[in-house]
Amino acid sequence: MAISGGTYVIVQHASYLRDHGFSITLAVQEPFTQETLLWHDEAPKLRCVPFEQAKSDSFDLVIATWWKTALEIGDFNAERYGYFVQSIESRFYPADELPLQALVDSTYHLPVSYVTEATWIRAHLLKYFGQSAALVRNGIRKDIYQPSGSTVAARQPGKPRILVEGHFGVSFKNTALAIRLTHEAGAKDIWVLTGSPVGWIPKASRVFSRVPMVATPEIYRSCDILVKLSTVEGMFGPPLEMFHCGGTAVVLDVSGHDEYIVDGLNSRVVSRSNVDGVVDAIRVLLNDADLLQQLKNGAHQTAEDWPSWSESSAQFHAWVTACLEDPAVDRAAVSELATKAWSDYGRDERQRLAANPTRVRRHKLSVLATRLPQSVIRGAKQFEAAAEVLLGNRTVL
């Protein structure tokens, strides 16, 4: 339940269903407290229970929301099951971890009902796994994300301010690279919005860490250009949020960007292989006030035309209703597929690690690191983020 775009989407749909007569439970795999939920104004109002506790309840419909929950969905007592696929999550992991990628992809064979948020994911599921998924694009909180309202600091004409958004320590987010390239382009005022526990970042004027969702618009409204260089997304939200708050964006041609981002109309879109192109795009916007305003105007029109969360969640509601009218799912078949997937993964991963003992030692160190005091972990995260900015490669990952 910590801050993430995927959790944000889940909370929005769950809140809508609750408000329209459903009894909603969020079964949470990772440890959480009431404080964990405070970043989203609706999360504390939902029934959130530990994963294992929820397995002792009975439900009409259980929906997996990422691959780790999908592999345990058969352990829940229900007649019907669904899978909300927000990305092809095998892409989250390095190419040398083939057993893990195969484990993640195995979940897309589950004989359940599917729904997704992006056209490219729906096409991928059909082409590679034969799954027909409903499409429900993400909405936006138009009551919060607006062009007018409070700011942290007013925009300054002729001096565009850059906002870099994303977690550190996640290779495909490329957050540190975005800061370095923005600085290389000549930006003098770079702000960072992140879910990572950091207090300062080299080359950044301001750092905003783990900010509650309702407070993010005043940060967006203070900046002119969002630079987000992630290479794995479903349908990412920050550029759309920036559009609603009066800004534009520079992004890579990541899968899903084309749901609402159009190069030269509302943003600049650069090829993933063109690092110099990112620098050039930012530099031009820093120095061409007319082009910057043109893209802002296009972004504003995109925002005007985009659906609210109420409209989006109404479609999700329709999918849920359809699921409840479908025949019961074969729970044994669901569990059998998960058991086989874990067995295959165990066999293949043992073979992979046997061929490279160094990886076993690294894994043991990672496990030990999770048992350190939180203050030590936060310090390590701070050091890691700073090192990424100062020492990272000039390469998109």
N, C-alpha and C positions, 0 to 999 in steps of 0.2 A: 504493500500500500504506500510505499515511498513515492516521491515525485517522479513521474515519467509521463510521456505523452500517451502511452498505451493505457496506463491506469486511469488517466484523465478521461479517455474515451469510455472506458468501462463504467466509471462512476456516473458519467452523464447519462448513458443508456439505462443504467440500473435505477437512477433517481427518477427518470421519466416513467419507467415501468411501475415503480413504487407508487408514484402519483396517479397512476391509472389502474389501480386496483390489484396489483400483484404483490404477493409476499416475497420479498427479495432477501436472499442471503448471499454475502460474498464470502466464499471459503478461501482463506488466505494461507499460502504456503510458508511465507517468510514471517518471522516474529514481527509483531507490531504493537503499538500502544495507542492510546487516544491521541497522544501528541503527534504520532506518525500521520494521523488522518487530517491534521489541521490545515494542511496546504491547500485543500480543496473544500470549499464552503459546504458542499453536499455530503462529502465522505463521512463526517461524524454522525450524520443522521441515518446512515445505512446500518443494517445488521451485519457486522463483520465478525467472523468467528474463525478460530484456527482450523486449518485444513482437516486434521484428523477428527475434530469434534463434529464437523459438518458431515463426515462420512456415517455418523450414527443417526442422522436425520433421514427423512424421506422427502422426495421432491417430485413434482410433476415433470420438470425439465431441468437438466443440468447442462450448463454451457461451459466448455473449456475456453480459456482466453489466452493461453499460450502453450507451447509444446509440452512443458513440464506438467502442466495440469492435464493436458490431453492424455498423457500416458497413464494417468491414474483415474480417468473419468469413469471407468468401469467399476471402481471401488465404491462409487456413490449409488445409493438406492434410488433409482428412478426408472420410469418406463420409457422416457425419451431423452435423447442426448443431442447436443449441438456443439459446434466448434466455430468460434469467432476468430478468424484468421486475420491478424493485423499486419503481417508481413510473412514472407517465406523465410522462416527464422533460422534455417540451416545456413543462411548467408551471414548470420551473426558470428560465425566461427571460422577460424583460419582454414585454408585449403588443405593443410597437412593433417587436419583432424577429421579425416574421412569417416571413421566409425561414428563420431558424434554427429556429423552432418547427416549420415544415413539414419541415425536414430531419430533425429528431428523430422526428417522427411517421411519416416514411417508413419507419423501421426496423420499425414494427409491421406492415408489409406483407410482411416477409421470409417466404419459404415454408419455415419451419423449425418445430421443436417448441417450444412455449411453456410456461413455468411461472412462477407469480407467488406473492407472499406475502400478498396481501390480496384480500378478496372484491370490493371496489370496482374494483380493477384488472382482475380477471378479467371483471367485467361490462362495463367500459369497452372492453377489447380485443375482446370479442365484439360489442358494439353498434356500435362505430365502425370496426372493422377486420376483423370476421369471423373473428377468431382464437379458437380454443378452447384455453384455457390450463389446465393442472393447477394446483391450489391447494395450496400447502405453507406454512402459517403458520409464522412464526419461533418457535423455541423460546427457552429461556433456560438459562443455566448455573446450575443449582440447587446445584452444588457450590461456587459462589462467591457468588451473590446469596442471602443468607439474613438473617432478621431479627436473629439473634444473632451476635455477633462483635466484633472490634475496631472502634473509632471514632476519628475525629480529635479529637472533643470530645463528651462525653456530651450527650444532649438534656436540656433543662431544663424541667420541668413548669411550665406556665403561661407559658412564653416560647418559642413556636414559632419554629423557625429555618427560613428559606426557602432553597431551592437553585434557582438559575436555571441551565439547561443549554443549550448551543448555541454554534455558531461566531459570530464577529463578521464583518462585511463580507459577509454573505450575506443579502440583503434579506428573503427569505421565512422566515428563521429567527427574526427579530424578537427576538433575544437582548437587545439594548440596551433595546428597548421593555419587555421583561419586567422588567428591573431598575428602570426608571423607574416603572412602574406598581406594582411591589411596594413601592418606597420611598414612593410616594404613598399606598399603603394603610396605611402606618404601621409597616411591618416595621423592626425595629431591628437585626436580624442577618441579612444577606443574603450567602450564599455563591454563588460562580460556578464552574461546571465547564465547561471549554471546550477544544476542540481547536485554538483559535487561539493563536499564540505571544505571550501577554501576561503581564505580571507584576503589574499592578494595574489596578483598574477603579473609577472614581468610584462612590460609594454602596455599594460592596461591602466586607464585613468581611474576607472571605477569597477568594482566587482560586486555583483549581487548573487548571493548564494542561497539556495533553497528558499526562494521567495514564495509566499502564498500566492495562489493563482489570482486572487482578486487584486493583488498589488502589482502584477506584471504590466498591466496597460500603462501605468504612469512611467514605467521604464521605456516601453515601446514608444510612447508619445514624446519622449525626450530625445529620441534618436531618429535619424533619417534613413539609414540603410542597415538592413540585417544581412550579415554574412554568415551563411550556414553551409558547410561543406561536407555534410554526411554523405556516405556512399551506400548506405542501406536504410531504406525507409519503407513504410507502407504508403500512407498518405500523410506527410508530415505537416504539423499544425503551425509552428512558429512563423513561417512566412505569411500565412493567411492571417494570423493574429496581428502581424506587423501591418499588413494591408489595411486592416480595420482601424488601425491606430494612426494612419496617415503617412506611412513609410513605404519603402520598396525593399527589394532584396537582391542579393547576388548568391546564386546557388549552383551546384553541379547538376548535370543531367541525370540525376539519380532516378531510379524507377519510382514512379508515382508523382514526380514533380508536375507532369503534364495534366494532372487532374484539375489544376487551376493556374499554373504558372506558365506564362508565354514570354519567351525572350523578345525584348524590344517593345513589348506592350505594357507589362506590369513589373518586369524584373529583368535582370541579366542572367542568362543560363549559359554555363561554360562546360565544355567537355571535361570529363573526369581525368583525361590524360593531359590536359592543358593547364598546368600550374601557372605559367606565364600569363595565360589568358585571364585567370582570376585576378592577378595583379593589375593587368591592363584595364579590366572591367571596373575594378574599384577605383583606380586612378582617374579614369574618365569621369566617373560619377562625382568624384571629389572636386573636379575642376570644371564640369559642364553643368551649370545650374539649370539651363533650359532642359537638357536631357533628364536630369534628376527629377525635375518637376513633371515632365511628360510621363515618366514611369510611375511617379506617385499618383498622377491622375488616373492612369490605367489601373493601378492597384486599387484605388478607391472605387472604380467602377466594378472591378471584380468582387470587391467586398460587398458592394450594394446588391449584387446579383446572387451572392452565395447564401444558401439556406441556413437558418438558425438551428440550434440543437433540437428545438421542439419539432421542427419539420423532419430532421434526420431521424430522431428517436421514434417518431411516429412510424417511419418505415421499418425500424428495428422491431417495434411493437407488432407490426403486421407479420414480420418473419416469425416472431415468437408465437403468435397466434396460429400461424400455419403449422409450425412444429408440433404444437399441442394437438392438432387435428390429424397429424400423420400417424401411421401404424406404430406400435411400440417397437423400439430398437432391440435387437438381439444382444442383450448385455453380455452373454457368454462370448460372443464373437468379438466384442470390443475388448474384453479382458484377454482373450486368447491372442489377439494381435499385439497388444501391449507386452504380454509375456514373451512372445517370440522376438519382438523388437529389442527388449532388454537382453535377452539371451544372445542374440546376434551381436549386439554392441559389446557385451562382455567378452565374447570370444575374439572379436576383431580388435578391440582395444588392448587386450592382453598381448596380442601378437604385435601390435604397433609399439607398445611400450617395451616389449622384450627386444625389439630391434634398436631401441634408443633409450638406454637406462637413464640418461641425463634427464629426460622428461619425467621419470618417476621421482627423482630427487626434487625437481621443481614443483611437482604436484604436492609432495609432502611439505615443502616450505610454504606453499600457498595455504594449505590446511592449517598449519601452525600459526600463520599470520592472522587468520580469522579469530584466534583465541586471545589475541593481545588486547590490552585495555583500549577502550574507545579513544582516549586521548592520544595514545600512540598511533592508532590507525588514522586518526584525523591528521596528525603530524606527517605521517607517511604519505597520505593523499595530497597534502599541501606540497610536500617536496616533489612528489611525482608530477603534479601539474606544472610546477615551475620548471622542472627539468624538461618536460615535453616542449614547453615554449622556447626555452633557451637552447636545447640540444637536439631537438627532434629533426628528422630528415625533411627536406623540402620535396616531399612526395605524398601524393594522395594514396591512402590505404583503403 
